[in-house]
């Protein structure tokens, strides 16, 4: 049976996007992420069928790090939820 789906464009979190990414690869379906920011989606877990239209956690974390470099503070505490995107954001900020 041929697959009629050609493109998936969900607005979902990074954990769900990782699962969709695997399905897109398996079924050769274009996957456009519009909200999942985990760097791995277009980095380590990237495939030829995935595209991004949003920031990555690296983009966002770099911006925060650059801002904080202009301040006199030298200790930072990151409080994030335990999800793929937040783990990625913490790693990128460090």
C-alpha positions, 0 to 999 in steps of 0.5 A: 500500500502506497503512503499518501502522506507527503509532509508532516508539519506539527507544532509539537515538543522536541520529544514527540518531534524525535519520534516523528523524525524517525517515522519521516525517515522510515516512510520518506515523508518530509517533516517540517518542525515549527516549534521543536527546538532540540538541536539534535533534530537537525544535528545528531538525529538529522536526516534528509527529510527533516527541516526546521523553521524555528530557533534551536536550543543552541540559538536561544541559549547562546543569546542568553549566554551572550547577554549574561556575559555583559553582567557582573554575575559569575554564578548561574543556576538553570531550572528547567523541566525534564524534557528533551528541549530543556535538557538540550537548552541546559547543555547548550547554555553550559 
